[in-house]
Amino acid sequence: MQIKDRQKFLTILTLVVVGLLAADRLIRPPLASFWNKRSAQITSLQNQVKEGDALRRGKDSLRRRWTEIQAATLANDPTAAEQQLFIGLNRWSQASNINLDNLAQQWKSGASPAYKTLDCRVDASGSLEGLSQFIYALETDPMAIKVQSIEMTSKNADGSVIGLGVQLSALVLTGLEAKK
């Protein structure tokens, strides 16, 4: 190889190496960043597809559960809703052999216009066993009731009669047609 050809070759090789180095420093970082963002987006989309498939597969059970929840709420009519709650309270108190001493209810609007609650303070008295059965009936009934607080006090010296104060909220879905 002659010197002139060698110089040409070395000049071209130097330019190629400098070009590759410039490409490595200027082109590769944005492409790598783009590639990493794209990979993260693909992973996120794959996870969303998996969640969507799980929801799609479980849609029947979700719809069935939502139907059960809707059926368990009180009627959208205030009078009918209060009657439903009082019938339930009477049924539970008779089944547990306790006395309902006082009932006080108050309507409250929900955080969204889709629901409201009927808050109720129930004062009852009876044996510890009866009050336990009453609380159990409250908690296990399908009616959409949430027990907010419970207070128990002794009504006599030997503790055979116990007073119970229960604060509960019953759910009313306002978007539903009036039930029952």
N, C-alpha and C positions, 0 to 999 in steps of 0.2 A: 504494500500500500504506500502511496506517495504521501509526502508531507501535506500537500494541499488537500488531498482527499481525507487524510487523517484529521486535519483542522476542521474541515467541513463536517465530518462525522462527529467529532467532539462538540462542535458548536450545536449541531442538531440534537445530540444526546443531552447537552446541557439545557437547551431550550425545552426538550421533552421533560427532563427531570424538574426544571423550574415550573413548567406547566402543571405537572402532576402534583408538586408541592403546593402550588397556588390552588389547584382544585381541591386538594386535601384540606387546606386551611379555609378556603372561601366557599366551596360548594358543599362539602361533606357535612359540616355542622347544621346548616338549615335542613338538609335532606334527612339527617339523623333525627333532628327534632320533629320534623314532619312525620317521619316513620314512627317515632315513639308515640306521638299524639294519635296517630291513626290506629296504632295497635291498642292503645288505651280505649279509644272510641269503639273499636271492634269488640273488645272484651266487654265493655259496658253494654253494647247492643246485644251481644250473645247472652249476657245475664238477664237483660230485659225480655228477650225471647223466651228464655227458660221460665221466668216468672209468669209471663203471659201464657205459656203452655200449661203451667201448673194451675193458673186461675181458670183457664179454659176447661181443663180436665175436671176441676172441682166446681164448675159453675152450677151444676145441678144441686150439689150439696149446699153451696152458698145460697142459691135461690130458695131451697127448701128451708134452710135456717132463717132466712129473711122473712119468709112466709110465716114461720113459727113465731118470730119476734113480733111481726105485725099482728098476728092473731092474739098474742099475749098482752098487747097494750089495751088500755081502756078506750072506751068509745070517745069520739070527738065531741059529743054532746055533754056539756058540764053536768047536767042532772043525771044522765045515764051513767057517766063515769063515776060520779060520787056513789050512785046506787050500786054499781059493780063492786067498788071498793068496800062499801059497808056490808054488802052481802058476803064477800070473802072474809072480812074481819069477823062477822057473826058466825060464819061456818067454822072458822079456825078456833074461835073462842069456845064454841059449844063442843067441838071435837076434843079440845084439851081441858075442858071443864074449869074454865076461869071466868071471871066477871070483867066485862068492859065497863070501866067507871066513867071515862070521859073520852070524847072524840072531838078534835078540832082540826078542820081542814082549811087549806089556803091554796089558791091557784097561783102558779108562777109561770111566767113566760120563759121559754128556753133561750139559749144563746143564739139559736137560729129560729126562724119562723116555722120550721118544719116540725117542731115539737113544743110541748109545754108539759109541766108536771103538776100533779095534785099532791101537795105536801100535807101530811097528816100527822098529828100528834095523838098517840093512843096511850091512855092510862088504863091499866088493868091490874087486877089483884087475884091471887090464888096461890096454890102450892108451888114449890120450886119445880116439881115434876110437870105440873100443868103449864107453867110459864115456859119451861124448856120446850115442851111439845108445841106451844103456840109459836115461839120463835122459829122452831124447826119448820112448822107449816108455812110461816111467812117466807122463809128462805127457799123452800123447795117447791112452792106453788108456781105453776107456769105463768101466772099473772106478772106483768112487768113491774115489779116492785123492788126498790132498793132500800135497805135498812140503813139509815144515816147514823143513828145513835141509839143506845140502849142504856137505861138506868134501872137499877134494882135497889129497893129499900125494904127494910123489915116493917111490917104494919102492926105487929104486936110483940110483946116481950119475949115469947118463946120462939119466934121466927117461923111459926107454922104458916102464917099468911104473909106473902111478900108482894110488894107493890112493884109494878113494872111500868116504865115510861119508854115508849118507842117512838122515835121520829123516823118516818118513812116517806119516800117519794114514789109516786106511781106515774108511769110514762103514758103520755097521750101523743100520738103522731097526728098532727093537724092536717097533713096532706092527704090523709086517708078519708074515704067516705065514712060517715057516721056508722058505727057498727051496732048491731043488735038492737 
